[in-house]
Amino acid sequence: MDKALQSKLEKNSFVVIGRAGMDFYPDPPGTKTEEATQFFASLGGSSANICVAITKHGGKAALVTRVADDAVGRFCLNQLDHYGVDRTLVNTEGGESRNSLAVSESRVEDHQTVIYRNGAADFQMTNSDVSAIKYTDYSALITTGTVFAAEPSRSAAFHAFELAKAAGVPLIFDVDYRPYSWPSAEDAAQTYSRAAALCDVIIGNDVEFGFMAGAYDQGLAKARELAVTTASIVIYKMGEEGSITITPEEEFRTGIYPVEALKPTGAGDSFMGGFIASLANGYSLKDAVLRGSACASIVVSRVGCAPAMPTPAELAEFLSSHSGPTV
């Protein structure tokens, strides 16, 4: 692993741009949404979830986004406070903008997740929001692909990339392709390729890399190309088949930790948080990938995303008591 990158990450303080939202889970677990009479509410949104994962591991995380100037927006702010996420750079958006809402079932068979993203407040993030960041205070800037799906958020995110690079701050990118947020697949592929070429660490699944490459069977080649040309670390995830980690110096494959999954959501955010927190705490690249994989397995076995993120003690207990990793 690049020693300069590792040294910067050890500051263990991250700025994350993206969305915070509200998640609803039909209660009790296993209930179908259309049959539910009560719901469990928690903080959601990929970037907020990553922040929570980092803070639970003892790091510092600041979120940059916009939330609606209403009760749901204030719910998100209160939840960020609850988890110790710095929300100094979170601004409110008035008018008809609303926070994203996900209604997601705690079940694997016939799982349903319904996303409400109409007039999303986080898409109103502007250049002024990201210009307020003091980049040198942070180990790295982390973002997920959703920030690029609409304006003015897209331009603001690329402006943040420019400012971070000028400050010598690494860029960490989770591709996180959500088709429902984009005007077209072509637009998404072009924008993600542009963003990925600027980043030091890129995490995505086989479908997402294939999407950027223009063909599914070219996804791994795309990941390898990025590792050779611009990135320091590329992680090519393959679901139950584990992942391939690629750097300019090496390539290795790791497996997953099998669990009885309660739901299929939240794994990517948990992987990112656990992986980055582990690198920041001095673990080797391979161990950091395995710890991220274990975090992903823990979250899919629990209700919720943010509240399901494990602490270091919970992760240690899981690693000592679960078989794996297996490919």
Contacts in CASP RR format, 6 or more apart in sequence:
PFRMAT RR
TARGET T0000
AUTHOR 0000-0000-0000
METHOD contacts of the structure
MODEL  1
MDKALQSKLEKNSFVVIGRAGMDFYPDPPGTKTEEATQFFASLGGSSANI
CVAITKHGGKAALVTRVADDAVGRFCLNQLDHYGVDRTLVNTEGGESRNS
LAVSESRVEDHQTVIYRNGAADFQMTNSDVSAIKYTDYSALITTGTVFAA
EPSRSAAFHAFELAKAAGVPLIFDVDYRPYSWPSAEDAAQTYSRAAALCD
VIIGNDVEFGFMAGAYDQGLAKARELAVTTASIVIYKMGEEGSITITPEE
EFRTGIYPVEALKPTGAGDSFMGGFIASLANGYSLKDAVLRGSACASIVV
SRVGCAPAMPTPAELAEFLSSHSGPTV
1 232 0 8 1.000
1 233 0 8 1.000
1 247 0 8 1.000
1 279 0 8 1.000
1 284 0 8 1.000
1 285 0 8 1.000
2 200 0 8 1.000
2 232 0 8 1.000
2 233 0 8 1.000
2 247 0 8 1.000
5 170 0 8 1.000
5 200 0 8 1.000
5 201 0 8 1.000
5 232 0 8 1.000
5 233 0 8 1.000
6 279 0 8 1.000
6 282 0 8 1.000
8 139 0 8 1.000
8 140 0 8 1.000
8 169 0 8 1.000
8 170 0 8 1.000
9 139 0 8 1.000
9 140 0 8 1.000
9 170 0 8 1.000
9 276 0 8 1.000
9 279 0 8 1.000
9 280 0 8 1.000
10 139 0 8 1.000
10 280 0 8 1.000
10 282 0 8 1.000
11 138 0 8 1.000
11 139 0 8 1.000
11 280 0 8 1.000
12 58 0 8 1.000
12 59 0 8 1.000
12 60 0 8 1.000
12 139 0 8 1.000
12 277 0 8 1.000
12 280 0 8 1.000
12 281 0 8 1.000
13 59 0 8 1.000
13 60 0 8 1.000
13 61 0 8 1.000
13 62 0 8 1.000
13 137 0 8 1.000
13 138 0 8 1.000
13 139 0 8 1.000
14 51 0 8 1.000
14 54 0 8 1.000
14 59 0 8 1.000
14 60 0 8 1.000
14 61 0 8 1.000
14 62 0 8 1.000
14 138 0 8 1.000
14 139 0 8 1.000
14 140 0 8 1.000
14 141 0 8 1.000
14 142 0 8 1.000
14 276 0 8 1.000
15 61 0 8 1.000
15 62 0 8 1.000
15 64 0 8 1.000
15 89 0 8 1.000
15 133 0 8 1.000
15 135 0 8 1.000
15 137 0 8 1.000
15 138 0 8 1.000
15 140 0 8 1.000
15 141 0 8 1.000
15 142 0 8 1.000
16 47 0 8 1.000
16 50 0 8 1.000
16 51 0 8 1.000
16 54 0 8 1.000
16 61 0 8 1.000
16 62 0 8 1.000
16 63 0 8 1.000
16 64 0 8 1.000
16 141 0 8 1.000
16 142 0 8 1.000
16 143 0 8 1.000
17 47 0 8 1.000
17 63 0 8 1.000
17 64 0 8 1.000
17 65 0 8 1.000
17 125 0 8 1.000
17 130 0 8 1.000
17 141 0 8 1.000
17 142 0 8 1.000
17 143 0 8 1.000
17 147 0 8 1.000
17 156 0 8 1.000
17 157 0 8 1.000
17 160 0 8 1.000
18 45 0 8 1.000
18 46 0 8 1.000
18 47 0 8 1.000
18 48 0 8 1.000
18 63 0 8 1.000
18 64 0 8 1.000
18 65 0 8 1.000
18 122 0 8 1.000
18 125 0 8 1.000
18 143 0 8 1.000
18 144 0 8 1.000
18 146 0 8 1.000
18 147 0 8 1.000
18 153 0 8 1.000
19 45 0 8 1.000
19 46 0 8 1.000
19 47 0 8 1.000
19 48 0 8 1.000
19 65 0 8 1.000
19 99 0 8 1.000
19 100 0 8 1.000
19 120 0 8 1.000
19 122 0 8 1.000
19 146 0 8 1.000
19 147 0 8 1.000
20 43 0 8 1.000
20 44 0 8 1.000
20 45 0 8 1.000
20 47 0 8 1.000
20 48 0 8 1.000
20 63 0 8 1.000
20 65 0 8 1.000
20 67 0 8 1.000
20 73 0 8 1.000
20 76 0 8 1.000
20 79 0 8 1.000
20 80 0 8 1.000
20 90 0 8 1.000
20 99 0 8 1.000
20 122 0 8 1.000
21 43 0 8 1.000
21 44 0 8 1.000
21 45 0 8 1.000
21 48 0 8 1.000
21 67 0 8 1.000
21 72 0 8 1.000
21 73 0 8 1.000
21 76 0 8 1.000
21 99 0 8 1.000
21 100 0 8 1.000
21 101 0 8 1.000
21 102 0 8 1.000
22 41 0 8 1.000
22 42 0 8 1.000
22 43 0 8 1.000
22 44 0 8 1.000
22 72 0 8 1.000
22 73 0 8 1.000
22 75 0 8 1.000
22 76 0 8 1.000
22 99 0 8 1.000
22 100 0 8 1.000
22 101 0 8 1.000
22 102 0 8 1.000
23 41 0 8 1.000
23 42 0 8 1.000
23 43 0 8 1.000
23 44 0 8 1.000
23 45 0 8 1.000
23 101 0 8 1.000
23 102 0 8 1.000
23 103 0 8 1.000
23 104 0 8 1.000
23 304 0 8 1.000
23 305 0 8 1.000
23 306 0 8 1.000
24 39 0 8 1.000
24 40 0 8 1.000
24 41 0 8 1.000
24 101 0 8 1.000
24 102 0 8 1.000
24 103 0 8 1.000
24 104 0 8 1.000
25 39 0 8 1.000
25 40 0 8 1.000
25 41 0 8 1.000
25 42 0 8 1.000
25 103 0 8 1.000
25 104 0 8 1.000
25 105 0 8 1.000
25 106 0 8 1.000
25 303 0 8 1.000
25 304 0 8 1.000
26 32 0 8 1.000
26 33 0 8 1.000
26 35 0 8 1.000
26 36 0 8 1.000
26 38 0 8 1.000
26 39 0 8 1.000
26 40 0 8 1.000
26 103 0 8 1.000
26 105 0 8 1.000
26 106 0 8 1.000
27 36 0 8 1.000
27 38 0 8 1.000
27 39 0 8 1.000
27 40 0 8 1.000
29 106 0 8 1.000
29 107 0 8 1.000
29 262 0 8 1.000
29 303 0 8 1.000
30 105 0 8 1.000
30 106 0 8 1.000
30 107 0 8 1.000
31 105 0 8 1.000
31 106 0 8 1.000
31 107 0 8 1.000
32 105 0 8 1.000
32 107 0 8 1.000
32 110 0 8 1.000
32 112 0 8 1.000
33 103 0 8 1.000
33 105 0 8 1.000
33 112 0 8 1.000
33 114 0 8 1.000
39 103 0 8 1.000
40 303 0 8 1.000
40 304 0 8 1.000
41 75 0 8 1.000
42 79 0 8 1.000
42 304 0 8 1.000
42 305 0 8 1.000
42 306 0 8 1.000
42 307 0 8 1.000
43 49 0 8 1.000
43 52 0 8 1.000
43 76 0 8 1.000
43 79 0 8 1.000
43 80 0 8 1.000
43 82 0 8 1.000
43 83 0 8 1.000
43 305 0 8 1.000
43 306 0 8 1.000
43 307 0 8 1.000
44 76 0 8 1.000
44 102 0 8 1.000
44 305 0 8 1.000
44 306 0 8 1.000
45 100 0 8 1.000
45 102 0 8 1.000
45 269 0 8 1.000
45 305 0 8 1.000
46 144 0 8 1.000
46 146 0 8 1.000
46 174 0 8 1.000
46 176 0 8 1.000
46 268 0 8 1.000
46 269 0 8 1.000
47 63 0 8 1.000
47 65 0 8 1.000
47 142 0 8 1.000
47 143 0 8 1.000
47 144 0 8 1.000
47 146 0 8 1.000
47 147 0 8 1.000
48 63 0 8 1.000
48 65 0 8 1.000
48 76 0 8 1.000
48 79 0 8 1.000
48 80 0 8 1.000
48 85 0 8 1.000
48 306 0 8 1.000
49 266 0 8 1.000
49 269 0 8 1.000
49 270 0 8 1.000
49 305 0 8 1.000
49 306 0 8 1.000
49 309 0 8 1.000
50 61 0 8 1.000
50 142 0 8 1.000
50 144 0 8 1.000
50 174 0 8 1.000
50 269 0 8 1.000
50 272 0 8 1.000
50 273 0 8 1.000
50 276 0 8 1.000
51 61 0 8 1.000
51 62 0 8 1.000
51 63 0 8 1.000
51 80 0 8 1.000
51 83 0 8 1.000
51 85 0 8 1.000
52 61 0 8 1.000
52 83 0 8 1.000
52 85 0 8 1.000
52 306 0 8 1.000
52 309 0 8 1.000
53 269 0 8 1.000
53 270 0 8 1.000
53 272 0 8 1.000
53 273 0 8 1.000
53 274 0 8 1.000
53 277 0 8 1.000
53 295 0 8 1.000
53 309 0 8 1.000
54 60 0 8 1.000
54 61 0 8 1.000
54 273 0 8 1.000
54 274 0 8 1.000
54 276 0 8 1.000
54 277 0 8 1.000
55 61 0 8 1.000
55 83 0 8 1.000
55 84 0 8 1.000
55 85 0 8 1.000
56 83 0 8 1.000
56 309 0 8 1.000
56 310 0 8 1.000
56 311 0 8 1.000
56 312 0 8 1.000
57 273 0 8 1.000
57 274 0 8 1.000
57 277 0 8 1.000
57 278 0 8 1.000
57 281 0 8 1.000
57 311 0 8 1.000
57 312 0 8 1.000
58 277 0 8 1.000
58 312 0 8 1.000
59 277 0 8 1.000
59 280 0 8 1.000
60 86 0 8 1.000
61 85 0 8 1.000
61 86 0 8 1.000
62 85 0 8 1.000
62 86 0 8 1.000
62 87 0 8 1.000
62 88 0 8 1.000
62 89 0 8 1.000
62 133 0 8 1.000
62 138 0 8 1.000
63 80 0 8 1.000
63 85 0 8 1.000
63 86 0 8 1.000
63 87 0 8 1.000
63 89 0 8 1.000
63 90 0 8 1.000
64 89 0 8 1.000
64 90 0 8 1.000
64 125 0 8 1.000
64 129 0 8 1.000
64 130 0 8 1.000
64 133 0 8 1.000
64 160 0 8 1.000
65 90 0 8 1.000
65 91 0 8 1.000
65 121 0 8 1.000
65 122 0 8 1.000
65 125 0 8 1.000
65 129 0 8 1.000
66 90 0 8 1.000
66 91 0 8 1.000
66 92 0 8 1.000
66 93 0 8 1.000
66 97 0 8 1.000
66 121 0 8 1.000
66 122 0 8 1.000
66 124 0 8 1.000
66 125 0 8 1.000
66 129 0 8 1.000
67 73 0 8 1.000
67 74 0 8 1.000
67 76 0 8 1.000
67 77 0 8 1.000
67 90 0 8 1.000
67 91 0 8 1.000
67 92 0 8 1.000
67 93 0 8 1.000
67 99 0 8 1.000
67 121 0 8 1.000
67 122 0 8 1.000
68 92 0 8 1.000
68 93 0 8 1.000
68 94 0 8 1.000
68 97 0 8 1.000
68 98 0 8 1.000
68 99 0 8 1.000
68 121 0 8 1.000
69 92 0 8 1.000
69 93 0 8 1.000
69 94 0 8 1.000
69 95 0 8 1.000
70 98 0 8 1.000
70 99 0 8 1.000
72 98 0 8 1.000
72 99 0 8 1.000
72 101 0 8 1.000
73 92 0 8 1.000
73 99 0 8 1.000
73 121 0 8 1.000
76 99 0 8 1.000
77 87 0 8 1.000
77 90 0 8 1.000
79 306 0 8 1.000
80 87 0 8 1.000
80 90 0 8 1.000
81 87 0 8 1.000
83 306 0 8 1.000
89 129 0 8 1.000
89 132 0 8 1.000
89 133 0 8 1.000
91 129 0 8 1.000
93 121 0 8 1.000
93 124 0 8 1.000
94 121 0 8 1.000
96 119 0 8 1.000
97 119 0 8 1.000
97 120 0 8 1.000
97 121 0 8 1.000
97 124 0 8 1.000
98 116 0 8 1.000
98 118 0 8 1.000
98 119 0 8 1.000
98 120 0 8 1.000
98 121 0 8 1.000
99 120 0 8 1.000
99 121 0 8 1.000
99 122 0 8 1.000
100 115 0 8 1.000
100 116 0 8 1.000
100 117 0 8 1.000
100 120 0 8 1.000
100 122 0 8 1.000
101 115 0 8 1.000
101 116 0 8 1.000
102 113 0 8 1.000
102 114 0 8 1.000
102 115 0 8 1.000
102 116 0 8 1.000
103 112 0 8 1.000
103 113 0 8 1.000
103 114 0 8 1.000
103 116 0 8 1.000
104 112 0 8 1.000
104 113 0 8 1.000
104 114 0 8 1.000
104 263 0 8 1.000
104 265 0 8 1.000
104 304 0 8 1.000
105 111 0 8 1.000
105 112 0 8 1.000
105 113 0 8 1.000
105 263 0 8 1.000
106 262 0 8 1.000
106 263 0 8 1.000
106 303 0 8 1.000
106 304 0 8 1.000
107 262 0 8 1.000
107 263 0 8 1.000
108 261 0 8 1.000
108 262 0 8 1.000
108 263 0 8 1.000
108 264 0 8 1.000
111 263 0 8 1.000
111 264 0 8 1.000
113 265 0 8 1.000
115 178 0 8 1.000
115 180 0 8 1.000
117 180 0 8 1.000
117 181 0 8 1.000
120 150 0 8 1.000
122 146 0 8 1.000
122 147 0 8 1.000
122 153 0 8 1.000
123 149 0 8 1.000
123 150 0 8 1.000
123 151 0 8 1.000
123 152 0 8 1.000
123 153 0 8 1.000
124 152 0 8 1.000
124 153 0 8 1.000
125 147 0 8 1.000
125 152 0 8 1.000
125 153 0 8 1.000
125 156 0 8 1.000
125 157 0 8 1.000
126 152 0 8 1.000
126 156 0 8 1.000
127 152 0 8 1.000
127 155 0 8 1.000
127 156 0 8 1.000
127 159 0 8 1.000
129 156 0 8 1.000
130 156 0 8 1.000
130 157 0 8 1.000
130 159 0 8 1.000
130 160 0 8 1.000
130 163 0 8 1.000
131 159 0 8 1.000
131 163 0 8 1.000
133 160 0 8 1.000
133 163 0 8 1.000
135 141 0 8 1.000
135 163 0 8 1.000
135 164 0 8 1.000
135 166 0 8 1.000
135 167 0 8 1.000
135 168 0 8 1.000
135 169 0 8 1.000
136 167 0 8 1.000
136 169 0 8 1.000
138 169 0 8 1.000
139 169 0 8 1.000
139 170 0 8 1.000
139 280 0 8 1.000
140 169 0 8 1.000
140 170 0 8 1.000
140 171 0 8 1.000
140 172 0 8 1.000
140 200 0 8 1.000
140 201 0 8 1.000
140 276 0 8 1.000
141 160 0 8 1.000
141 161 0 8 1.000
141 164 0 8 1.000
141 169 0 8 1.000
141 170 0 8 1.000
141 171 0 8 1.000
141 172 0 8 1.000
142 172 0 8 1.000
142 173 0 8 1.000
142 174 0 8 1.000
142 272 0 8 1.000
142 276 0 8 1.000
143 157 0 8 1.000
143 160 0 8 1.000
143 171 0 8 1.000
143 172 0 8 1.000
143 173 0 8 1.000
143 174 0 8 1.000
144 173 0 8 1.000
144 174 0 8 1.000
144 175 0 8 1.000
144 176 0 8 1.000
145 173 0 8 1.000
145 174 0 8 1.000
145 175 0 8 1.000
145 176 0 8 1.000
145 177 0 8 1.000
145 192 0 8 1.000
145 195 0 8 1.000
146 176 0 8 1.000
146 178 0 8 1.000
146 181 0 8 1.000
147 153 0 8 1.000
147 154 0 8 1.000
147 156 0 8 1.000
147 157 0 8 1.000
148 154 0 8 1.000
148 157 0 8 1.000
148 158 0 8 1.000
148 188 0 8 1.000
148 191 0 8 1.000
148 192 0 8 1.000
148 195 0 8 1.000
149 178 0 8 1.000
149 181 0 8 1.000
149 182 0 8 1.000
149 188 0 8 1.000
150 181 0 8 1.000
154 191 0 8 1.000
157 195 0 8 1.000
158 194 0 8 1.000
158 195 0 8 1.000
161 171 0 8 1.000
161 195 0 8 1.000
161 198 0 8 1.000
161 199 0 8 1.000
164 170 0 8 1.000
164 171 0 8 1.000
165 171 0 8 1.000
165 198 0 8 1.000
170 200 0 8 1.000
170 201 0 8 1.000
170 232 0 8 1.000
171 198 0 8 1.000
171 199 0 8 1.000
171 200 0 8 1.000
171 201 0 8 1.000
172 199 0 8 1.000
172 200 0 8 1.000
172 201 0 8 1.000
172 203 0 8 1.000
172 272 0 8 1.000
172 276 0 8 1.000
173 195 0 8 1.000
173 196 0 8 1.000
173 199 0 8 1.000
173 201 0 8 1.000
173 202 0 8 1.000
173 203 0 8 1.000
174 203 0 8 1.000
174 204 0 8 1.000
174 268 0 8 1.000
174 269 0 8 1.000
174 272 0 8 1.000
175 192 0 8 1.000
175 196 0 8 1.000
175 202 0 8 1.000
175 203 0 8 1.000
175 204 0 8 1.000
175 205 0 8 1.000
175 208 0 8 1.000
175 209 0 8 1.000
175 212 0 8 1.000
176 204 0 8 1.000
176 208 0 8 1.000
176 268 0 8 1.000
177 188 0 8 1.000
177 192 0 8 1.000
177 207 0 8 1.000
177 208 0 8 1.000
177 211 0 8 1.000
179 185 0 8 1.000
179 188 0 8 1.000
182 188 0 8 1.000
185 211 0 8 1.000
188 211 0 8 1.000
189 211 0 8 1.000
189 212 0 8 1.000
189 214 0 8 1.000
192 208 0 8 1.000
192 211 0 8 1.000
192 212 0 8 1.000
193 212 0 8 1.000
196 202 0 8 1.000
196 212 0 8 1.000
196 226 0 8 1.000
196 230 0 8 1.000
196 231 0 8 1.000
197 226 0 8 1.000
197 229 0 8 1.000
197 230 0 8 1.000
198 230 0 8 1.000
199 230 0 8 1.000
199 231 0 8 1.000
200 231 0 8 1.000
200 232 0 8 1.000
200 233 0 8 1.000
201 231 0 8 1.000
201 232 0 8 1.000
201 233 0 8 1.000
201 234 0 8 1.000
201 235 0 8 1.000
202 223 0 8 1.000
202 226 0 8 1.000
202 231 0 8 1.000
202 233 0 8 1.000
202 234 0 8 1.000
202 235 0 8 1.000
203 234 0 8 1.000
203 235 0 8 1.000
203 237 0 8 1.000
203 268 0 8 1.000
203 271 0 8 1.000
203 272 0 8 1.000
203 275 0 8 1.000
204 235 0 8 1.000
204 236 0 8 1.000
204 237 0 8 1.000
205 236 0 8 1.000
205 237 0 8 1.000
205 238 0 8 1.000
205 239 0 8 1.000
206 216 0 8 1.000
206 219 0 8 1.000
206 220 0 8 1.000
206 236 0 8 1.000
206 237 0 8 1.000
206 238 0 8 1.000
206 239 0 8 1.000
207 216 0 8 1.000
209 219 0 8 1.000
209 220 0 8 1.000
209 222 0 8 1.000
209 223 0 8 1.000
209 236 0 8 1.000
210 216 0 8 1.000
210 217 0 8 1.000
210 218 0 8 1.000
210 219 0 8 1.000
210 222 0 8 1.000
212 219 0 8 1.000
212 222 0 8 1.000
213 219 0 8 1.000
213 221 0 8 1.000
213 222 0 8 1.000
219 236 0 8 1.000
220 236 0 8 1.000
220 244 0 8 1.000
223 234 0 8 1.000
223 236 0 8 1.000
223 244 0 8 1.000
223 246 0 8 1.000
224 234 0 8 1.000
224 246 0 8 1.000
224 251 0 8 1.000
226 234 0 8 1.000
227 233 0 8 1.000
227 234 0 8 1.000
227 246 0 8 1.000
227 247 0 8 1.000
227 248 0 8 1.000
228 248 0 8 1.000
232 247 0 8 1.000
232 248 0 8 1.000
233 245 0 8 1.000
233 246 0 8 1.000
233 247 0 8 1.000
233 285 0 8 1.000
234 245 0 8 1.000
234 246 0 8 1.000
234 247 0 8 1.000
235 243 0 8 1.000
235 244 0 8 1.000
235 245 0 8 1.000
235 246 0 8 1.000
235 275 0 8 1.000
235 289 0 8 1.000
236 243 0 8 1.000
236 244 0 8 1.000
236 245 0 8 1.000
236 246 0 8 1.000
237 243 0 8 1.000
237 271 0 8 1.000
238 244 0 8 1.000
239 256 0 8 1.000
240 256 0 8 1.000
241 255 0 8 1.000
241 327 0 8 1.000
242 253 0 8 1.000
242 254 0 8 1.000
242 255 0 8 1.000
242 256 0 8 1.000
242 293 0 8 1.000
242 325 0 8 1.000
242 327 0 8 1.000
243 253 0 8 1.000
243 254 0 8 1.000
243 255 0 8 1.000
243 289 0 8 1.000
243 293 0 8 1.000
244 251 0 8 1.000
244 252 0 8 1.000
244 253 0 8 1.000
245 251 0 8 1.000
245 252 0 8 1.000
245 253 0 8 1.000
245 254 0 8 1.000
245 285 0 8 1.000
245 286 0 8 1.000
245 289 0 8 1.000
247 285 0 8 1.000
252 286 0 8 1.000
253 327 0 8 1.000
254 286 0 8 1.000
254 289 0 8 1.000
254 290 0 8 1.000
254 293 0 8 1.000
254 325 0 8 1.000
254 327 0 8 1.000
255 290 0 8 1.000
255 293 0 8 1.000
255 324 0 8 1.000
255 325 0 8 1.000
255 326 0 8 1.000
255 327 0 8 1.000
256 293 0 8 1.000
256 296 0 8 1.000
256 297 0 8 1.000
256 324 0 8 1.000
256 325 0 8 1.000
256 326 0 8 1.000
256 327 0 8 1.000
257 293 0 8 1.000
257 294 0 8 1.000
257 297 0 8 1.000
257 318 0 8 1.000
257 322 0 8 1.000
257 323 0 8 1.000
257 324 0 8 1.000
257 325 0 8 1.000
257 326 0 8 1.000
258 297 0 8 1.000
258 322 0 8 1.000
258 323 0 8 1.000
258 324 0 8 1.000
258 326 0 8 1.000
259 297 0 8 1.000
259 298 0 8 1.000
259 300 0 8 1.000
259 301 0 8 1.000
259 322 0 8 1.000
260 301 0 8 1.000
261 300 0 8 1.000
261 301 0 8 1.000
262 300 0 8 1.000
262 301 0 8 1.000
262 302 0 8 1.000
262 303 0 8 1.000
263 300 0 8 1.000
263 303 0 8 1.000
263 304 0 8 1.000
264 300 0 8 1.000
265 300 0 8 1.000
265 304 0 8 1.000
265 305 0 8 1.000
266 296 0 8 1.000
266 299 0 8 1.000
266 300 0 8 1.000
266 304 0 8 1.000
266 305 0 8 1.000
266 308 0 8 1.000
267 296 0 8 1.000
267 297 0 8 1.000
267 299 0 8 1.000
267 300 0 8 1.000
268 296 0 8 1.000
269 299 0 8 1.000
269 305 0 8 1.000
270 292 0 8 1.000
270 295 0 8 1.000
270 296 0 8 1.000
270 298 0 8 1.000
270 299 0 8 1.000
270 305 0 8 1.000
270 308 0 8 1.000
270 309 0 8 1.000
270 310 0 8 1.000
271 292 0 8 1.000
271 293 0 8 1.000
271 295 0 8 1.000
271 296 0 8 1.000
272 292 0 8 1.000
273 292 0 8 1.000
273 295 0 8 1.000
273 309 0 8 1.000
274 288 0 8 1.000
274 291 0 8 1.000
274 292 0 8 1.000
274 295 0 8 1.000
274 315 0 8 1.000
275 288 0 8 1.000
275 289 0 8 1.000
275 291 0 8 1.000
275 292 0 8 1.000
275 295 0 8 1.000
276 288 0 8 1.000
278 287 0 8 1.000
278 288 0 8 1.000
278 291 0 8 1.000
278 292 0 8 1.000
279 285 0 8 1.000
279 288 0 8 1.000
283 291 0 8 1.000
290 325 0 8 1.000
291 315 0 8 1.000
291 319 0 8 1.000
293 325 0 8 1.000
294 315 0 8 1.000
294 318 0 8 1.000
294 319 0 8 1.000
294 322 0 8 1.000
294 325 0 8 1.000
295 309 0 8 1.000
295 310 0 8 1.000
295 315 0 8 1.000
297 318 0 8 1.000
297 322 0 8 1.000
298 308 0 8 1.000
298 310 0 8 1.000
298 314 0 8 1.000
298 315 0 8 1.000
298 318 0 8 1.000
299 305 0 8 1.000
299 308 0 8 1.000
299 309 0 8 1.000
299 310 0 8 1.000
302 308 0 8 1.000
310 318 0 8 1.000
END
